[in-house]
């Protein structure tokens, strides 16, 4: 346990450096960069530092918690071998659109790895490349968290990385190439961030991202999310409604905001319709693949939630002697930081605008 705690301490230190560097990469400061060109060098340096730490965390995650590690072995299981085979095959047909034999797990990560390993000519390194790509994709979700958190950027990014690495079972699950959830999680986070950009651009509260760029990002990330799992479509529609409702608080422009939500829904509906059509062609071409119903498993919701909570509570981290004092200290610091940030925001909102 001490060995694991030492590894966790080093990872948390790297997380802090990463979150500290990434927290300065705020899209809302791009206008200030235009007024102060010398800041570009500083921010490019910080971006390079953040990407370097992200690469380090991804490499350590792949080496320590990669596929098979959850079962105490270093080889791929039969389920985990299929993504490797899909990344190495030379066939290009509709059957490659989903995880072989299923219609609920989009195969875009394996197709990307296939293209990369063909370009590099490193077919023997497919397994390592796929594992590293998945870990990098999971860790990169911290950038989306940073874009969403605003005043609590540093705390939110640190919490996200802490959740990834604090629980060995969860880390191993997020490193399993046969699981769709790791690919979907970051896809949803980037889609959510794209929705926020669209809401800000359309409402005029963002001066750094134009509508065309925001729409392009939303189409890209929502397509990836829906391709990964069809359930992402309804989730993104709900997230867009929440974002628009949040913008509507205290505003008197409900008709305009309703039109904004309808526009966002139309954008999100595009990949949903395309994926649904491709799924239909897929089943007609390969009728031996069973249909996976898109529905909520309400009957087993309680038992599944209980199973997850038991695994979280039984993690080694919660059995550390100083866990409760550490948790109380973190909560106190977080509460003080949040209160200070709220007071700062209120003072900034109540102060008169500077005269030109």
N, C-alpha and C positions, 0 to 999 in steps of 0.2 A: 504494500500500500504506500510506503514511503517513496518507493521508486516511481510509482504513478503520480504521487503528489508533487515530486520534483519535476516530472515532465509537465504536469499541469501548470506549475508555477512558471516555467520557462515559456510555455505557450501563452499564458495570460499576459506576461510581460511583452511578448511580441504583439499580442492583441492590442495592448494599450498604445504601443508605438504606432501600430497600423491605424487604429481609430483616431489617434491624435493627428496623424498626417492627413487622413482622409477627411476629417471634419472641416478642414480648411478649404476643401474643394467644393465650394457652394456655388451652384449655378447662379444664384442671385447676386453674386459679386462680379459678374462679368462686365457690367457697366463700369464698375470702379477700375477694373483692369484696363479698360479703354482709356480712362483718364490718367492712369499710372502704368505705363508700359513696362516699367522696371519690375512690377509685381509678377509679370509673366514668368520670368526666370525662377522666382521663388516658388510659384505654384507648380510649374513644371517639375521642379526638383522634388516638391512634396508629393506630386502625383507619382513620380518615379519611385519614391520611397514607399508609398502605399502599395504600389503594384509589386515591388520587391518583397515586402512583408507578406502580401497575399500569396505570392508564389511560394515563399518559404512555408507558410501555414499549410498550403495545399500539398506540398511535397511531403511534409511531416505527416499530414493526415493520410495521404495515400500509402506511405510506408508503414505507418503504425496501425492504421485501422482499415486497410484495404480489404477488398473482397476475400472472403474466406476467413479473415481474422475473427469474425464474430463466432465462428464455429471452432476456433482453436487450430485451424489449419492454414497453410500458406498457399494452397492451390485453389483454383476456381471450382465451385460446385457446378452441377449440371445446368442449373438455371443461370448462373453467372457466366457460363461458357458460351451461351447463345449470343449475348451482345458482342463477345469477342469474335465469334464466327461471323456475325453480321457485319462487323467492322472489317473483316478480312476477305469476305466473298467478293467475287467480281460480277455478280449478277445485278442488273438494273431493271427491275420490273415492279409492278404494284405490290407484290408480296413483301417487298422490302420496306413498305411504308409503315408497318407496325412490327412490334416484337413478334417473332415467328410464332404462329399458331394462336395469336391473340389479336383482338381488335380494340384494345383499350390502352395500349402503351405505345405512343408515337416513337418512331425509330430515328428521329432527326439527329440525336447525338452520335449514333453509330454511323450514319451516313457522312457526317462531318469528319469523324475520325477516319473513315475510309478514304475520303478525299485528301486529308492531310497526310496520311501514311503513304498514299500513292504519290503525292507531290514530293515528299521527302525521300521516297524510295526505301523506307524503313519498315517493311512489312513484319519483320521479326519483333519490332517494338510496339506492336498494336496493343497488347495487353497493358503495358505501362502507360502508353499514351491515352488510352481510354480511361484508365483509373485516374490519372492526373487531371484529365479534362473534367471528369465528374467532380472531383474535389475542388478544383478551381471554380467551377460553376456554382457549387454550394457556397464557397467562401465569398465569391463575388457578390452574392446577395447583400452583403454589408453595404455596398455602394448605394443600392436602392433604399436600404434602411436609412442611410445618411441623408438621401434626398427627401425622404418622407418626414424625418424627425424634426427638422427645423431647429427650435430652441434647444431641444434635448438630443441633438445630433450625436455628441460624443457618448453620452450615457446609453443611447439606443444601440449604437454600433457596437459598443463594448458588451452590452447584454446579449446581442445577437451572436457574437463570436463566443461568448461564455457558454451560451446554451449549446452551441455546436460541440465544444470540446470538454465541457464539464462532466458529461455523462457518457462513459465508454460505449454502452449499448446503443445509444442514439448516434454517436459518432460513427460506429461501425455500420449502422443501418443507413446513414447518409452516404457512406462510402461503398455501398453495395451496388454494383453496376446493374444488377437484375431488378432493382427497385425503381419504380417510376416517381415516387415521392421526392427524392432529391432533385431530379430534373424539374419537377413541377414547382417546387417551393420557390426557387430563384426566378423561374419564369413568371410566377404570379406576382412576386415582389417587383420585378422590373415592369410588369404590366400595370401594376398599381401606381408606380412612380410615373409611368407614361400618362395614366389617367389624370394624375395630379397636375402634370405639365399642361395637359389639354385644358383642364378647368381653369388654371391660372392664366393661360394664354387667351382663352376665350373671354374671360371676365376682365381682362386688362390689368391683372395684378402681377404679371410677369413681363419684364422688359427685356429678357435675355433669350427667350425661346419663342420663335414664331410658330404660327398655327400649323404650317406645312410640316415643319420638323417634328412637332409634337404628335401630329396625326401619323406621320411615317413611323415614329417609334412605337406608337400604340398598335398600329397594324402589325409591325414586326413581332413585338413581344407577345401580343395576344394570340397571334397565329402560332407561335412556338408553344404557348401555354395550352391552347386548345388541342394542338397536335399531340402534345404530351399526354393529356387526359381530357376527354370531352366535358368532364364536370367543371373544368376551368371556366367554360363559357358562362354558365349561370352565376358562378362566383364573381366574375369580373363585372357582370351586369349589376349585381348587388353592390360591389365596391364603388362603381361609378355613381350609383344612386346615393350612397353615403357621402361621397366626396361633394357632389352637387348640393346635397342637403346641408353639409357643413358650411359651404360657401353661402348658402341662403340664410344662415342664422343672422338675424339683425338686418337683413336686406329686404328691400321692397320690390325686388325684380323677379318675383316668382315665375311669371310667364317666360321671361328670357332664360331663366335657369332651367325651366322645364324643357325648353327647346334645346338647351345645351345637353341635357341628359339624353334626349332623343337622338341628337347627333352622335353622342358617344355610344349609345346603344346600337346605332346603325353601323358604326365602325367596328364594334366588337362582334356584331352579328355576321359581318362578312366572313371572317375565318370560321365561325360556327357553321355557316351554310356550306362553305367550301369543304370543310372536313366531313360534314354529314354526307355530301354528295360523293366524296371519295370513298367513304365507308361503304356506301351502297354499291359502287363499282367493285370495291374490294370483295364484298360478299358474293356478288354475282360471278366474279372470276374465280373465287376460291370458296365454294359453298361448304367445304369441310370444316372451315373455321367457325366456331360457335359465336352467336351474337351475345355481346355483353350488355345487359340492360343498364341504362344510366338512371340510377335511383338511389335514395338514401336508405341505408340499412338500419332503420329505426328499431327493428326487433332486437338487434344485437348491439345497439349503441351503448347501453349501460355496461354490458360485460366487456366490450372492447375498451371503453374508457377506464374501467376498473383495472384491466390488465395493464394498460399503459401507466396508470398512476402507481401501481405496485412496482413496476420496473423502475420508475423514476425514484421512488422512495427508497428502494433497496440498493440504489447506486452507492458506490464506495464514498462518494463525496459527502453524502448525508451522514455517514457513519464517522466522520472525522470528529475528534474531541472538541474542537473549537468551532464547529459548524454554526451553532446557534449564536454565539457572540459575533462571529464574522457576518452572519446574515443580518443581525441587528445593526451592526456598524454600517454595512452597505446600505441598509434601508434608511438609516439616519442621515448619512451623507447624501443619498439620493433625494430625500425629502427636503433637506436644506438647500440643495442645489436647485431643485424644482421651484421652491418658494422664492429663491433669489431671482431665478429667471423670469418667473411670473411678475414679480415686483418691477424688474427692469423693463419688461414689456409694457406694463401699465404706465410707468413713468414716461416711456417713449411715446405712448399713444396720447397721453394727456399734455405733453409739452407742445407749445405752439410751433407751427412750421416756420423754418427760417425764411427771412425775406430775401429776395433776390436783389 
